[in-house]
Amino acid sequence: MQKNNNLHSFDAIMDAQYGVPGTAEREAFNRETETFCIGQIILEARKSEKITQEALAKQIGTNKSYISKIENGLVEPSASLFLRILSALGLRFDIVKPLAQL
């Protein structure tokens, strides 16, 4: 069997590209990733409800370009705006205590 030297662990790739966990670079990457994911959740929910960016913006008191920036992961909405967006899209946000580990 021949060894494939092109295989790398995902952790090693992440460490090389964005720094090891706990470094400023890695934390910045994690924040950007979370912001992008939030935007994608909002985008998919908005499309599912067949609401335009403009209609959503009007409903929550902002503008279409800000909704676009959120959906594209360029800005992270404040907690209050995020909750208003979820409400406008018929979604809810629950805060629950995790189950105790056995």
Legacy VTK file of the C-alpha trace (Angstrom):
# vtk DataFile Version 3.0
C-alpha trace
ASCII
DATASET POLYDATA
POINTS 102 float
0.000 0.000 0.000
1.354 3.393 -0.991
1.306 6.296 1.480
-0.550 9.408 0.302
1.432 12.458 1.427
-1.331 14.810 0.242
-3.630 13.860 3.110
-3.742 16.242 6.065
-5.899 16.476 9.124
-8.560 19.150 9.082
-7.235 20.534 12.384
-3.747 20.898 10.899
-5.131 22.761 7.895
-7.200 25.070 10.121
-4.205 25.710 12.381
-1.965 26.545 9.425
-4.553 28.740 7.699
-6.166 30.533 10.666
-3.902 29.923 13.672
-4.346 27.540 16.569
-7.471 27.718 18.768
-7.264 30.612 21.203
-5.189 32.871 18.958
-6.586 36.197 17.756
-6.532 34.979 14.147
-8.512 31.840 14.918
-11.037 33.751 17.053
-11.527 36.268 14.226
-12.118 33.403 11.802
-14.636 31.834 14.199
-16.529 35.134 14.524
-16.619 35.559 10.745
-17.882 31.997 10.367
-20.643 32.554 12.934
-21.664 35.819 11.239
-21.828 34.055 7.863
-23.922 31.209 9.334
-26.367 33.647 10.928
-26.742 35.359 7.567
-27.411 32.070 5.807
-30.047 31.093 8.370
-31.810 34.413 7.821
-31.503 34.146 4.030
-32.972 30.640 3.923
-35.787 31.545 6.328
-36.625 34.684 4.326
-36.709 32.761 1.059
-38.805 30.035 2.659
-41.340 32.666 3.724
-41.182 34.251 0.249
-40.385 37.670 1.697
-38.147 40.120 -0.142
-35.243 41.826 1.557
-37.081 45.108 1.138
-40.262 43.800 2.782
-38.323 42.296 5.670
-36.363 45.509 6.158
-39.525 47.588 6.234
-41.137 45.212 8.719
-38.253 45.464 11.205
-37.343 49.100 10.677
-34.121 48.943 8.693
-33.172 49.094 5.022
-32.727 46.527 2.262
-28.964 47.019 1.999
-28.519 46.224 5.688
-30.490 42.979 5.283
-28.265 42.140 2.301
-25.126 42.762 4.370
-26.453 40.496 7.136
-27.339 37.717 4.686
-23.901 37.943 3.061
-22.120 37.712 6.407
-20.676 41.212 6.154
-22.264 42.480 9.369
-23.559 40.769 12.480
-26.972 41.986 13.598
-27.414 43.083 17.184
-29.279 40.663 19.436
-32.416 42.813 19.377
-32.383 43.107 15.574
-31.751 39.376 15.220
-34.788 38.648 17.408
-36.916 41.102 15.394
-35.833 39.390 12.172
-36.700 35.956 13.562
-40.096 37.196 14.720
-40.816 38.783 11.322
-39.971 35.465 9.662
-42.235 33.496 11.986
-39.347 31.910 13.861
-38.520 31.866 17.539
-35.361 31.727 19.564
-35.355 29.563 22.665
-32.823 29.691 25.438
-32.700 26.365 27.179
-30.508 24.893 29.825
-28.539 21.926 28.462
-29.207 18.496 29.871
-26.861 17.501 32.643
-24.157 15.173 31.478
-24.615 11.633 32.689
LINES 1 103
102 0 1 2 3 4 5 6 7 8 9 10 11 12 13 14 15 16 17 18 19 20 21 22 23 24 25 26 27 28 29 30 31 32 33 34 35 36 37 38 39 40 41 42 43 44 45 46 47 48 49 50 51 52 53 54 55 56 57 58 59 60 61 62 63 64 65 66 67 68 69 70 71 72 73 74 75 76 77 78 79 80 81 82 83 84 85 86 87 88 89 90 91 92 93 94 95 96 97 98 99 100 101
